[in-house]
Amino acid sequence: MADTQQADTKAERTAARLAHRIGSFSKAHGGAEGQVAYLGQRGARIVLVGGDGAWGDIVAPSQAIAEKAVERSGITVHEAFDGELAAKVKTGRYEWSRMAGIQLGGPSNR
């Protein structure tokens, strides 16, 4: 029983920490929307899109913790990273050079 209670407490702290990070992103970028993607045993990826078009992501150790974190943060959560959400992302020269560079022998990730 004590182990379960300790795991629940740790999960709550993790969700609270992630919610704080999501809230900070939202505050810095004029609001935020997100989507939670299941990653299997690795957990879940929370993709964030700011009101200004900036984007980022956070990996949570489980789907349940990710869902709790976005719920606590109060952002709008989408079921999928579809055209509506993707259209809000603004990419710059850096992202385009990185995407093309990987395919065309440009700068590496190192």
Long-range contacts (C-beta under 8 A, 24 or more apart in sequence): 11-62, 11-64, 11-65, 11-68, 12-68, 14-60, 14-61, 14-65, 14-69, 15-60, 15-65, 15-68, 15-69, 15-72, 16-69, 16-72, 18-46, 18-58, 18-60, 18-65, 18-66, 18-69, 18-73, 19-68, 19-69, 19-70, 19-72, 19-73, 21-58, 22-46, 22-48, 22-58, 22-69, 22-70, 22-73, 22-75, 23-73, 23-74, 25-50, 25-56, 26-50, 26-73, 26-75, 29-54, 31-75, 32-73, 32-75, 33-75, 33-76, 33-77, 33-78, 33-85, 33-88, 34-70, 34-75, 34-76, 34-77, 34-78, 35-77, 35-78, 35-79, 35-80, 35-81, 35-85, 36-63, 36-66, 36-67, 36-70, 36-77, 37-81, 38-63, 46-70, 47-81, 48-75, 49-85, 49-88, 49-89, 52-90, 53-88, 53-89, 53-90, 54-90, 55-89
